[in-house]
Amino acid sequence: MADAIKVFGPYAAVFAALVTGIVLGLQARIGRRAQLQERKQELFASAYEVSIQYAEMAYAVRRRRADAAAEERVRLSEQLREIQSRLTWHEAWVRFEAPEVGAAYDELVARTRTVAGQSMKDAWLSPPGADDTAMVIPTSVIDLRALADVRERYMAAVEAHLRPRGRARRLFPRPRRAMPPPPVPAPPAGGTTPGGPVDGSP
């Protein structure tokens, strides 16, 4: 035994250092993967959020102030311009990060522009709300239900992309995470709501 310790003893430190290096390397790799996944989750969630914001602009235009028409045109136009810019940015980056998710997002954006864009056009051509009853907007006036299927396809593409595959999935199981719900903007001064029907309808 003593002879064995003398022979192999000097190698023990080398072996321990080798094992430590392997463990640290694996930890660093897992950490980088977790950071990448988190960054992608934030990007995909932000992309979904901005598509919701674009759709909600139809309600904001319907609820514009009747006593400040010029100011409301500037305010809403600037808000829409910013949202359009963010949509374009997200389209490019989602496609870069994950082409299959990008294809689903392109479909979502195209449908949103068509459906919500027409609703916005109709809203601009209609008189602004003059009283509280005009704040309740039924689906007969703005109907965004046609966006439900493309939203579901986008969320399914995101989930499929982020789901661990093969051996990594077995070693590092990850619970399913739903996409965050659409943001609910706080009502501005004056009591109106910038987006979404106040009665809770779609």
Protein Blocks (a to p, Z undefined) as FASTA:
>chain_A
ZZmmmmmmmmmmmmmmmmmmmmmmmmmmmmmmmmmmmmmmmmmmmmmmmmmmmmmmmmmm
mmpcfklmmlmmmmmmmmmmmmmmmmmmmmmmmmmmommlmmmmmmmmmmmmmmmmmmmm
mmmmpccdfbfklmpccfklmccklmmmmmmmmmmmmmmmmpcghjllmmmgcddddddd
dddddddehiiafedcfklpZZ
